[in-house]
Amino acid sequence: MRIYSEQQELTDVICNMCNKHLKVKDGMLLEECSNIEQHFGYFSKKDGMIEKFDLCEECYDAFVKQFQLPAEQEETKEYL
Ligand SMILES: [Zn+2]
């Protein structure tokens, strides 16, 4: 979950799974975080809905460990 000030500056990021507050300074997120934004389309029962959530790295790892098939991995060529 992301919280913004009235000036639209990022002020807080909270992991939706464990409720941990991640480090944010001067509008910048300073920790790894997965920001998921799912736009549900025509074939969904939630057609037209958008759901958003954030996961800290520990919760991301716990989530992915539940998969029957492992997540695909590759090395990035550029660091953001
Ligand atoms: Zn978490």
PDB file of the backbone (N, CA, C, O) and the ligand in Angstrom, with CONECT records:
HET     ZN  A 101       1
ATOM      1  N   MET A   1       0.853  -1.169   0.000  1.00  0.00           N
ATOM      2  CA  MET A   1       0.000   0.000   0.000  1.00  0.00           C
ATOM      3  C   MET A   1       0.895   1.226   0.000  1.00  0.00           C
ATOM      4  O   MET A   1       1.863   1.313   0.755  1.00  0.00           O
ATOM      5  N   ARG A   2       0.545   2.179  -0.873  1.00  0.00           N
ATOM      6  CA  ARG A   2       1.356   3.393  -0.992  1.00  0.00           C
ATOM      7  C   ARG A   2       0.552   4.599  -0.535  1.00  0.00           C
ATOM      8  O   ARG A   2      -0.616   4.761  -0.889  1.00  0.00           O
ATOM      9  N   ILE A   3       1.195   5.431   0.250  1.00  0.00           N
ATOM     10  CA  ILE A   3       0.536   6.625   0.765  1.00  0.00           C
ATOM     11  C   ILE A   3       1.290   7.845   0.243  1.00  0.00           C
ATOM     12  O   ILE A   3       2.517   7.925   0.306  1.00  0.00           O
ATOM     13  N   TYR A   4       0.508   8.788  -0.274  1.00  0.00           N
ATOM     14  CA  TYR A   4       1.070  10.006  -0.853  1.00  0.00           C
ATOM     15  C   TYR A   4       0.586  11.225  -0.083  1.00  0.00           C
ATOM     16  O   TYR A   4      -0.509  11.225   0.481  1.00  0.00           O
ATOM     17  N   SER A   5       1.416  12.262  -0.066  1.00  0.00           N
ATOM     18  CA  SER A   5       1.020  13.528   0.555  1.00  0.00           C
ATOM     19  C   SER A   5       0.058  14.257  -0.381  1.00  0.00           C
ATOM     20  O   SER A   5      -0.184  13.814  -1.504  1.00  0.00           O
ATOM     21  N   GLU A   6      -0.482  15.367   0.087  1.00  0.00           N
ATOM     22  CA  GLU A   6      -1.367  16.177  -0.768  1.00  0.00           C
ATOM     23  C   GLU A   6      -0.628  16.659  -2.007  1.00  0.00           C
ATOM     24  O   GLU A   6      -1.244  16.912  -3.042  1.00  0.00           O
ATOM     25  N   GLN A   7       0.699  16.786  -1.903  1.00  0.00           N
ATOM     26  CA  GLN A   7       1.516  17.216  -3.064  1.00  0.00           C
ATOM     27  C   GLN A   7       1.903  16.021  -3.948  1.00  0.00           C
ATOM     28  O   GLN A   7       2.742  16.145  -4.840  1.00  0.00           O
ATOM     29  N   GLN A   8       1.281  14.866  -3.687  1.00  0.00           N
ATOM     30  CA  GLN A   8       1.511  13.640  -4.460  1.00  0.00           C
ATOM     31  C   GLN A   8       2.925  13.089  -4.311  1.00  0.00           C
ATOM     32  O   GLN A   8       3.418  12.376  -5.186  1.00  0.00           O
ATOM     33  N   GLU A   9       3.589  13.432  -3.169  1.00  0.00           N
ATOM     34  CA  GLU A   9       4.898  12.844  -2.900  1.00  0.00           C
ATOM     35  C   GLU A   9       4.695  11.564  -2.094  1.00  0.00           C
ATOM     36  O   GLU A   9       3.892  11.525  -1.162  1.00  0.00           O
ATOM     37  N   LEU A  10       5.427  10.529  -2.463  1.00  0.00           N
ATOM     38  CA  LEU A  10       5.340   9.261  -1.738  1.00  0.00           C
ATOM     39  C   LEU A  10       5.819   9.456  -0.308  1.00  0.00           C
ATOM     40  O   LEU A  10       6.937   9.922  -0.089  1.00  0.00           O
ATOM     41  N   THR A  11       4.989   9.104   0.669  1.00  0.00           N
ATOM     42  CA  THR A  11       5.367   9.308   2.073  1.00  0.00           C
ATOM     43  C   THR A  11       5.510   7.992   2.834  1.00  0.00           C
ATOM     44  O   THR A  11       6.222   7.938   3.836  1.00  0.00           O
ATOM     45  N   ASP A  12       4.844   6.927   2.375  1.00  0.00           N
ATOM     46  CA  ASP A  12       4.916   5.660   3.096  1.00  0.00           C
ATOM     47  C   ASP A  12       4.578   4.509   2.154  1.00  0.00           C
ATOM     48  O   ASP A  12       3.713   4.636   1.287  1.00  0.00           O
ATOM     49  N   VAL A  13       5.266   3.394   2.334  1.00  0.00           N
ATOM     50  CA  VAL A  13       4.947   2.163   1.623  1.00  0.00           C
ATOM     51  C   VAL A  13       4.831   1.069   2.674  1.00  0.00           C
ATOM     52  O   VAL A  13       5.761   0.847   3.450  1.00  0.00           O
ATOM     53  N   ILE A  14       3.701   0.391   2.701  1.00  0.00           N
ATOM     54  CA  ILE A  14       3.436  -0.646   3.694  1.00  0.00           C
ATOM     55  C   ILE A  14       3.197  -1.961   2.955  1.00  0.00           C
ATOM     56  O   ILE A  14       2.391  -2.027   2.028  1.00  0.00           O
ATOM     57  N   CYS A  15       3.911  -3.009   3.380  1.00  0.00           N
ATOM     58  CA  CYS A  15       3.699  -4.334   2.790  1.00  0.00           C
ATOM     59  C   CYS A  15       2.279  -4.796   3.143  1.00  0.00           C
ATOM     60  O   CYS A  15       1.906  -4.845   4.315  1.00  0.00           O
ATOM     61  N   ASN A  16       1.505  -5.129   2.124  1.00  0.00           N
ATOM     62  CA  ASN A  16       0.116  -5.558   2.365  1.00  0.00           C
ATOM     63  C   ASN A  16       0.038  -6.889   3.102  1.00  0.00           C
ATOM     64  O   ASN A  16      -0.949  -7.160   3.787  1.00  0.00           O
ATOM     65  N   MET A  17       1.083  -7.733   2.966  1.00  0.00           N
ATOM     66  CA  MET A  17       1.008  -9.044   3.600  1.00  0.00           C
ATOM     67  C   MET A  17       1.387  -9.005   5.082  1.00  0.00           C
ATOM     68  O   MET A  17       0.703  -9.618   5.902  1.00  0.00           O
ATOM     69  N   CYS A  18       2.471  -8.292   5.443  1.00  0.00           N
ATOM     70  CA  CYS A  18       2.953  -8.330   6.836  1.00  0.00           C
ATOM     71  C   CYS A  18       2.821  -7.002   7.567  1.00  0.00           C
ATOM     72  O   CYS A  18       3.127  -6.923   8.757  1.00  0.00           O
ATOM     73  N   ASN A  19       2.372  -5.959   6.876  1.00  0.00           N
ATOM     74  CA  ASN A  19       2.138  -4.649   7.494  1.00  0.00           C
ATOM     75  C   ASN A  19       3.430  -3.920   7.857  1.00  0.00           C
ATOM     76  O   ASN A  19       3.404  -2.972   8.642  1.00  0.00           O
ATOM     77  N   LYS A  20       4.563  -4.353   7.291  1.00  0.00           N
ATOM     78  CA  LYS A  20       5.845  -3.692   7.563  1.00  0.00           C
ATOM     79  C   LYS A  20       5.923  -2.372   6.785  1.00  0.00           C
ATOM     80  O   LYS A  20       5.570  -2.311   5.607  1.00  0.00           O
ATOM     81  N   HIS A  21       6.390  -1.319   7.465  1.00  0.00           N
ATOM     82  CA  HIS A  21       6.618  -0.036   6.805  1.00  0.00           C
ATOM     83  C   HIS A  21       8.007  -0.065   6.185  1.00  0.00           C
ATOM     84  O   HIS A  21       8.994  -0.325   6.874  1.00  0.00           O
ATOM     85  N   LEU A  22       8.083   0.199   4.905  1.00  0.00           N
ATOM     86  CA  LEU A  22       9.367   0.196   4.220  1.00  0.00           C
ATOM     87  C   LEU A  22       9.981   1.589   4.286  1.00  0.00           C
ATOM     88  O   LEU A  22       9.288   2.580   4.517  1.00  0.00           O
ATOM     89  N   LYS A  23      11.309   1.647   4.077  1.00  0.00           N
ATOM     90  CA  LYS A  23      12.011   2.935   4.189  1.00  0.00           C
ATOM     91  C   LYS A  23      11.689   3.830   3.000  1.00  0.00           C
ATOM     92  O   LYS A  23      11.896   3.459   1.845  1.00  0.00           O
ATOM     93  N   VAL A  24      11.177   5.015   3.313  1.00  0.00           N
ATOM     94  CA  VAL A  24      10.910   6.033   2.297  1.00  0.00           C
ATOM     95  C   VAL A  24      11.552   7.321   2.781  1.00  0.00           C
ATOM     96  O   VAL A  24      11.339   7.737   3.920  1.00  0.00           O
ATOM     97  N   LYS A  25      12.344   7.958   1.912  1.00  0.00           N
ATOM     98  CA  LYS A  25      12.960   9.234   2.279  1.00  0.00           C
ATOM     99  C   LYS A  25      12.869  10.171   1.081  1.00  0.00           C
ATOM    100  O   LYS A  25      13.199   9.794  -0.043  1.00  0.00           O
ATOM    101  N   ASP A  26      12.425  11.377   1.332  1.00  0.00           N
ATOM    102  CA  ASP A  26      12.303  12.412   0.290  1.00  0.00           C
ATOM    103  C   ASP A  26      11.522  11.891  -0.924  1.00  0.00           C
ATOM    104  O   ASP A  26      11.871  12.191  -2.066  1.00  0.00           O
ATOM    105  N   GLY A  27      10.473  11.116  -0.672  1.00  0.00           N
ATOM    106  CA  GLY A  27       9.627  10.637  -1.766  1.00  0.00           C
ATOM    107  C   GLY A  27      10.160   9.424  -2.490  1.00  0.00           C
ATOM    108  O   GLY A  27       9.556   8.950  -3.452  1.00  0.00           O
ATOM    109  N   MET A  28      11.319   8.908  -2.019  1.00  0.00           N
ATOM    110  CA  MET A  28      11.914   7.739  -2.696  1.00  0.00           C
ATOM    111  C   MET A  28      11.845   6.509  -1.809  1.00  0.00           C
ATOM    112  O   MET A  28      12.144   6.572  -0.616  1.00  0.00           O
ATOM    113  N   LEU A  29      11.455   5.405  -2.394  1.00  0.00           N
ATOM    114  CA  LEU A  29      11.440   4.127  -1.695  1.00  0.00           C
ATOM    115  C   LEU A  29      12.862   3.579  -1.673  1.00  0.00           C
ATOM    116  O   LEU A  29      13.486   3.444  -2.726  1.00  0.00           O
ATOM    117  N   LEU A  30      13.386   3.258  -0.481  1.00  0.00           N
ATOM    118  CA  LEU A  30      14.787   2.854  -0.335  1.00  0.00           C
ATOM    119  C   LEU A  30      14.943   1.377   0.003  1.00  0.00           C
ATOM    120  O   LEU A  30      16.005   0.951   0.458  1.00  0.00           O
ATOM    121  N   GLU A  31      13.878   0.588  -0.219  1.00  0.00           N
ATOM    122  CA  GLU A  31      13.959  -0.856  -0.010  1.00  0.00           C
ATOM    123  C   GLU A  31      13.316  -1.554  -1.195  1.00  0.00           C
ATOM    124  O   GLU A  31      12.505  -0.972  -1.916  1.00  0.00           O
ATOM    125  N   GLU A  32      13.694  -2.818  -1.384  1.00  0.00           N
ATOM    126  CA  GLU A  32      13.073  -3.603  -2.446  1.00  0.00           C
ATOM    127  C   GLU A  32      11.606  -3.820  -2.118  1.00  0.00           C
ATOM    128  O   GLU A  32      11.247  -4.074  -0.969  1.00  0.00           O
ATOM    129  N   CYS A  33      10.778  -3.719  -3.119  1.00  0.00           N
ATOM    130  CA  CYS A  33       9.339  -3.861  -2.922  1.00  0.00           C
ATOM    131  C   CYS A  33       8.709  -4.252  -4.249  1.00  0.00           C
ATOM    132  O   CYS A  33       9.053  -3.694  -5.291  1.00  0.00           O
ATOM    133  N   SER A  34       7.799  -5.198  -4.215  1.00  0.00           N
ATOM    134  CA  SER A  34       7.060  -5.563  -5.429  1.00  0.00           C
ATOM    135  C   SER A  34       5.742  -4.825  -5.421  1.00  0.00           C
ATOM    136  O   SER A  34       4.934  -4.975  -4.503  1.00  0.00           O
ATOM    137  N   ASN A  35       5.531  -4.027  -6.453  1.00  0.00           N
ATOM    138  CA  ASN A  35       4.309  -3.239  -6.583  1.00  0.00           C
ATOM    139  C   ASN A  35       3.468  -3.901  -7.671  1.00  0.00           C
ATOM    140  O   ASN A  35       3.774  -3.804  -8.859  1.00  0.00           O
ATOM    141  N   ILE A  36       2.412  -4.568  -7.247  1.00  0.00           N
ATOM    142  CA  ILE A  36       1.566  -5.298  -8.191  1.00  0.00           C
ATOM    143  C   ILE A  36       0.298  -4.507  -8.458  1.00  0.00           C
ATOM    144  O   ILE A  36      -0.382  -4.054  -7.537  1.00  0.00           O
ATOM    145  N   GLU A  37      -0.002  -4.352  -9.735  1.00  0.00           N
ATOM    146  CA  GLU A  37      -1.221  -3.643 -10.139  1.00  0.00           C
ATOM    147  C   GLU A  37      -1.907  -4.501 -11.190  1.00  0.00           C
ATOM    148  O   GLU A  37      -1.428  -4.608 -12.319  1.00  0.00           O
ATOM    149  N   GLN A  38      -3.012  -5.105 -10.827  1.00  0.00           N
ATOM    150  CA  GLN A  38      -3.735  -6.016 -11.715  1.00  0.00           C
ATOM    151  C   GLN A  38      -4.972  -5.319 -12.276  1.00  0.00           C
ATOM    152  O   GLN A  38      -5.854  -4.886 -11.534  1.00  0.00           O
ATOM    153  N   HIS A  39      -5.012  -5.222 -13.592  1.00  0.00           N
ATOM    154  CA  HIS A  39      -6.189  -4.664 -14.279  1.00  0.00           C
ATOM    155  C   HIS A  39      -7.022  -5.850 -14.757  1.00  0.00           C
ATOM    156  O   HIS A  39      -6.601  -6.578 -15.656  1.00  0.00           O
ATOM    157  N   PHE A  40      -8.183  -6.048 -14.174  1.00  0.00           N
ATOM    158  CA  PHE A  40      -9.034  -7.169 -14.556  1.00  0.00           C
ATOM    159  C   PHE A  40      -9.822  -6.807 -15.811  1.00  0.00           C
ATOM    160  O   PHE A  40     -10.391  -5.721 -15.926  1.00  0.00           O
ATOM    161  N   GLY A  41      -9.835  -7.739 -16.731  1.00  0.00           N
ATOM    162  CA  GLY A  41     -10.450  -7.486 -18.017  1.00  0.00           C
ATOM    163  C   GLY A  41     -11.748  -8.240 -18.225  1.00  0.00           C
ATOM    164  O   GLY A  41     -12.345  -8.772 -17.289  1.00  0.00           O
ATOM    165  N   TYR A  42     -12.159  -8.266 -19.457  1.00  0.00           N
ATOM    166  CA  TYR A  42     -13.469  -8.775 -19.855  1.00  0.00           C
ATOM    167  C   TYR A  42     -13.754 -10.197 -19.382  1.00  0.00           C
ATOM    168  O   TYR A  42     -14.892 -10.504 -19.026  1.00  0.00           O
ATOM    169  N   PHE A  43     -12.756 -11.064 -19.369  1.00  0.00           N
ATOM    170  CA  PHE A  43     -12.984 -12.469 -19.024  1.00  0.00           C
ATOM    171  C   PHE A  43     -12.979 -12.714 -17.511  1.00  0.00           C
ATOM    172  O   PHE A  43     -13.123 -13.850 -17.060  1.00  0.00           O
ATOM    173  N   SER A  44     -12.815 -11.667 -16.754  1.00  0.00           N
ATOM    174  CA  SER A  44     -12.798 -11.774 -15.290  1.00  0.00           C
ATOM    175  C   SER A  44     -14.158 -11.429 -14.699  1.00  0.00           C
ATOM    176  O   SER A  44     -14.928 -10.656 -15.269  1.00  0.00           O
ATOM    177  N   LYS A  45     -14.433 -12.025 -13.536  1.00  0.00           N
ATOM    178  CA  LYS A  45     -15.633 -11.624 -12.787  1.00  0.00           C
ATOM    179  C   LYS A  45     -15.458 -10.218 -12.228  1.00  0.00           C
ATOM    180  O   LYS A  45     -16.425  -9.587 -11.803  1.00  0.00           O
ATOM    181  N   LYS A  46     -14.218  -9.730 -12.229  1.00  0.00           N
ATOM    182  CA  LYS A  46     -13.932  -8.380 -11.716  1.00  0.00           C
ATOM    183  C   LYS A  46     -13.628  -7.427 -12.875  1.00  0.00           C
ATOM    184  O   LYS A  46     -12.816  -6.513 -12.732  1.00  0.00           O
ATOM    185  N   ASP A  47     -14.269  -7.638 -14.006  1.00  0.00           N
ATOM    186  CA  ASP A  47     -14.049  -6.817 -15.196  1.00  0.00           C
ATOM    187  C   ASP A  47     -14.123  -5.327 -14.839  1.00  0.00           C
ATOM    188  O   ASP A  47     -15.085  -4.880 -14.215  1.00  0.00           O
ATOM    189  N   GLY A  48     -13.120  -4.583 -15.232  1.00  0.00           N
ATOM    190  CA  GLY A  48     -13.100  -3.141 -14.990  1.00  0.00           C
ATOM    191  C   GLY A  48     -12.494  -2.753 -13.661  1.00  0.00           C
ATOM    192  O   GLY A  48     -12.349  -1.565 -13.372  1.00  0.00           O
ATOM    193  N   MET A  49     -12.132  -3.744 -12.835  1.00  0.00           N
ATOM    194  CA  MET A  49     -11.546  -3.437 -11.527  1.00  0.00           C
ATOM    195  C   MET A  49     -10.018  -3.409 -11.629  1.00  0.00           C
ATOM    196  O   MET A  49      -9.420  -4.113 -12.443  1.00  0.00           O
ATOM    197  N   ILE A  50      -9.414  -2.591 -10.795  1.00  0.00           N
ATOM    198  CA  ILE A  50      -7.956  -2.568 -10.655  1.00  0.00           C
ATOM    199  C   ILE A  50      -7.650  -2.855  -9.190  1.00  0.00           C
ATOM    200  O   ILE A  50      -8.205  -2.213  -8.298  1.00  0.00           O
ATOM    201  N   GLU A  51      -6.771  -3.812  -8.943  1.00  0.00           N
ATOM    202  CA  GLU A  51      -6.319  -4.083  -7.572  1.00  0.00           C
ATOM    203  C   GLU A  51      -4.820  -3.827  -7.504  1.00  0.00           C
ATOM    204  O   GLU A  51      -4.072  -4.190  -8.412  1.00  0.00           O
ATOM    205  N   LYS A  52      -4.392  -3.194  -6.412  1.00  0.00           N
ATOM    206  CA  LYS A  52      -2.976  -2.857  -6.253  1.00  0.00           C
ATOM    207  C   LYS A  52      -2.522  -3.311  -4.880  1.00  0.00           C
ATOM    208  O   LYS A  52      -3.268  -3.201  -3.907  1.00  0.00           O
ATOM    209  N   PHE A  53      -1.308  -3.818  -4.797  1.00  0.00           N
ATOM    210  CA  PHE A  53      -0.712  -4.102  -3.495  1.00  0.00           C
ATOM    211  C   PHE A  53       0.804  -4.128  -3.598  1.00  0.00           C
ATOM    212  O   PHE A  53       1.382  -4.252  -4.678  1.00  0.00           O
ATOM    213  N   ASP A  54       1.424  -4.006  -2.428  1.00  0.00           N
ATOM    214  CA  ASP A  54       2.881  -4.025  -2.342  1.00  0.00           C
ATOM    215  C   ASP A  54       3.312  -5.167  -1.440  1.00  0.00           C
ATOM    216  O   ASP A  54       2.663  -5.459  -0.436  1.00  0.00           O
ATOM    217  N   LEU A  55       4.406  -5.807  -1.804  1.00  0.00           N
ATOM    218  CA  LEU A  55       4.983  -6.880  -0.986  1.00  0.00           C
ATOM    219  C   LEU A  55       6.452  -6.563  -0.723  1.00  0.00           C
ATOM    220  O   LEU A  55       7.200  -6.247  -1.648  1.00  0.00           O
ATOM    221  N   CYS A  56       6.862  -6.650   0.552  1.00  0.00           N
ATOM    222  CA  CYS A  56       8.288  -6.517   0.867  1.00  0.00           C
ATOM    223  C   CYS A  56       9.009  -7.751   0.295  1.00  0.00           C
ATOM    224  O   CYS A  56       8.363  -8.716  -0.114  1.00  0.00           O
ATOM    225  N   GLU A  57      10.319  -7.713   0.270  1.00  0.00           N
ATOM    226  CA  GLU A  57      11.056  -8.808  -0.371  1.00  0.00           C
ATOM    227  C   GLU A  57      10.821 -10.144   0.339  1.00  0.00           C
ATOM    228  O   GLU A  57      10.712 -11.179  -0.319  1.00  0.00           O
ATOM    229  N   GLU A  58      10.740 -10.133   1.677  1.00  0.00           N
ATOM    230  CA  GLU A  58      10.515 -11.385   2.420  1.00  0.00           C
ATOM    231  C   GLU A  58       9.155 -11.982   2.055  1.00  0.00           C
ATOM    232  O   GLU A  58       9.046 -13.192   1.855  1.00  0.00           O
ATOM    233  N   CYS A  59       8.137 -11.159   1.968  1.00  0.00           N
ATOM    234  CA  CYS A  59       6.798 -11.659   1.639  1.00  0.00           C
ATOM    235  C   CYS A  59       6.704 -12.082   0.174  1.00  0.00           C
ATOM    236  O   CYS A  59       5.983 -13.020  -0.167  1.00  0.00           O
ATOM    237  N   TYR A  60       7.436 -11.385  -0.679  1.00  0.00           N
ATOM    238  CA  TYR A  60       7.494 -11.803  -2.081  1.00  0.00           C
ATOM    239  C   TYR A  60       8.065 -13.215  -2.168  1.00  0.00           C
ATOM    240  O   TYR A  60       7.524 -14.077  -2.860  1.00  0.00           O
ATOM    241  N   ASP A  61       9.173 -13.436  -1.451  1.00  0.00           N
ATOM    242  CA  ASP A  61       9.808 -14.761  -1.472  1.00  0.00           C
ATOM    243  C   ASP A  61       8.865 -15.831  -0.915  1.00  0.00           C
ATOM    244  O   ASP A  61       8.776 -16.927  -1.468  1.00  0.00           O
ATOM    245  N   ALA A  62       8.160 -15.516   0.181  1.00  0.00           N
ATOM    246  CA  ALA A  62       7.219 -16.475   0.774  1.00  0.00           C
ATOM    247  C   ALA A  62       6.070 -16.768  -0.194  1.00  0.00           C
ATOM    248  O   ALA A  62       5.614 -17.908  -0.287  1.00  0.00           O
ATOM    249  N   PHE A  63       5.607 -15.755  -0.906  1.00  0.00           N
ATOM    250  CA  PHE A  63       4.533 -15.906  -1.887  1.00  0.00           C
ATOM    251  C   PHE A  63       4.971 -16.824  -3.036  1.00  0.00           C
ATOM    252  O   PHE A  63       4.266 -17.762  -3.408  1.00  0.00           O
ATOM    253  N   VAL A  64       6.142 -16.530  -3.581  1.00  0.00           N
ATOM    254  CA  VAL A  64       6.639 -17.285  -4.738  1.00  0.00           C
ATOM    255  C   VAL A  64       6.939 -18.744  -4.366  1.00  0.00           C
ATOM    256  O   VAL A  64       6.804 -19.639  -5.200  1.00  0.00           O
ATOM    257  N   LYS A  65       7.346 -18.977  -3.114  1.00  0.00           N
ATOM    258  CA  LYS A  65       7.631 -20.349  -2.665  1.00  0.00           C
ATOM    259  C   LYS A  65       6.397 -21.247  -2.732  1.00  0.00           C
ATOM    260  O   LYS A  65       6.525 -22.471  -2.777  1.00  0.00           O
ATOM    261  N   GLN A  66       5.207 -20.652  -2.739  1.00  0.00           N
ATOM    262  CA  GLN A  66       3.974 -21.439  -2.784  1.00  0.00           C
ATOM    263  C   GLN A  66       3.659 -21.944  -4.200  1.00  0.00           C
ATOM    264  O   GLN A  66       2.780 -22.788  -4.370  1.00  0.00           O
ATOM    265  N   PHE A  67       4.362 -21.437  -5.204  1.00  0.00           N
ATOM    266  CA  PHE A  67       4.066 -21.810  -6.591  1.00  0.00           C
ATOM    267  C   PHE A  67       4.354 -23.295  -6.832  1.00  0.00           C
ATOM    268  O   PHE A  67       5.314 -23.843  -6.291  1.00  0.00           O
ATOM    269  N   GLN A  68       3.524 -23.931  -7.638  1.00  0.00           N
ATOM    270  CA  GLN A  68       3.785 -25.302  -8.075  1.00  0.00           C
ATOM    271  C   GLN A  68       4.962 -25.328  -9.056  1.00  0.00           C
ATOM    272  O   GLN A  68       5.761 -26.265  -9.051  1.00  0.00           O
ATOM    273  N   LEU A  69       5.059 -24.308  -9.885  1.00  0.00           N
ATOM    274  CA  LEU A  69       6.169 -24.165 -10.825  1.00  0.00           C
ATOM    275  C   LEU A  69       6.996 -22.968 -10.375  1.00  0.00           C
ATOM    276  O   LEU A  69       6.429 -21.932 -10.030  1.00  0.00           O
ATOM    277  N   PRO A  70       8.303 -23.081 -10.371  1.00  0.00           N
ATOM    278  CA  PRO A  70       9.110 -21.944  -9.899  1.00  0.00           C
ATOM    279  C   PRO A  70       8.986 -20.736 -10.814  1.00  0.00           C
ATOM    280  O   PRO A  70       8.750 -20.873 -12.014  1.00  0.00           O
ATOM    281  N   ALA A  71       9.147 -19.559 -10.235  1.00  0.00           N
ATOM    282  CA  ALA A  71       9.166 -18.330 -11.032  1.00  0.00           C
ATOM    283  C   ALA A  71      10.358 -18.388 -11.979  1.00  0.00           C
ATOM    284  O   ALA A  71      11.412 -18.920 -11.633  1.00  0.00           O
ATOM    285  N   GLU A  72      10.184 -17.842 -13.163  1.00  0.00           N
ATOM    286  CA  GLU A  72      11.290 -17.799 -14.107  1.00  0.00           C
ATOM    287  C   GLU A  72      12.267 -16.730 -13.652  1.00  0.00           C
ATOM    288  O   GLU A  72      11.868 -15.665 -13.179  1.00  0.00           O
ATOM    289  N   GLN A  73      13.565 -17.028 -13.801  1.00  0.00           N
ATOM    290  CA  GLN A  73      14.592 -16.067 -13.388  1.00  0.00           C
ATOM    291  C   GLN A  73      15.530 -15.804 -14.542  1.00  0.00           C
ATOM    292  O   GLN A  73      15.829 -16.692 -15.341  1.00  0.00           O
ATOM    293  N   GLU A  74      15.986 -14.580 -14.615  1.00  0.00           N
ATOM    294  CA  GLU A  74      17.058 -14.236 -15.537  1.00  0.00           C
ATOM    295  C   GLU A  74      17.768 -13.011 -14.967  1.00  0.00           C
ATOM    296  O   GLU A  74      17.201 -12.264 -14.171  1.00  0.00           O
ATOM    297  N   GLU A  75      19.016 -12.817 -15.387  1.00  0.00           N
ATOM    298  CA  GLU A  75      19.754 -11.655 -14.881  1.00  0.00           C
ATOM    299  C   GLU A  75      19.364 -10.435 -15.681  1.00  0.00           C
ATOM    300  O   GLU A  75      19.224 -10.487 -16.903  1.00  0.00           O
ATOM    301  N   THR A  76      19.187  -9.318 -14.961  1.00  0.00           N
ATOM    302  CA  THR A  76      18.851  -8.077 -15.652  1.00  0.00           C
ATOM    303  C   THR A  76      20.123  -7.510 -16.290  1.00  0.00           C
ATOM    304  O   THR A  76      21.229  -7.662 -15.771  1.00  0.00           O
ATOM    305  N   LYS A  77      19.926  -6.871 -17.404  1.00  0.00           N
ATOM    306  CA  LYS A  77      21.077  -6.274 -18.096  1.00  0.00           C
ATOM    307  C   LYS A  77      21.281  -4.838 -17.673  1.00  0.00           C
ATOM    308  O   LYS A  77      22.352  -4.265 -17.874  1.00  0.00           O
ATOM    309  N   GLU A  78      20.238  -4.252 -17.080  1.00  0.00           N
ATOM    310  CA  GLU A  78      20.338  -2.859 -16.607  1.00  0.00           C
ATOM    311  C   GLU A  78      19.862  -2.819 -15.170  1.00  0.00           C
ATOM    312  O   GLU A  78      18.892  -3.486 -14.809  1.00  0.00           O
ATOM    313  N   TYR A  79      20.536  -2.046 -14.363  1.00  0.00           N
ATOM    314  CA  TYR A  79      20.090  -1.846 -12.989  1.00  0.00           C
ATOM    315  C   TYR A  79      19.360  -0.521 -12.902  1.00  0.00           C
ATOM    316  O   TYR A  79      19.849   0.511 -13.362  1.00  0.00           O
ATOM    317  N   LEU A  80      18.185  -0.569 -12.306  1.00  0.00           N
ATOM    318  CA  LEU A  80      17.383   0.657 -12.192  1.00  0.00           C
ATOM    319  C   LEU A  80      17.863   1.493 -11.028  1.00  0.00           C
ATOM    320  O   LEU A  80      17.314   2.563 -10.769  1.00  0.00           O
TER     321      LEU A  80
HETATM  322 ZN    ZN A 101       5.970  -8.137   4.040  1.00  0.00          ZN2+
END
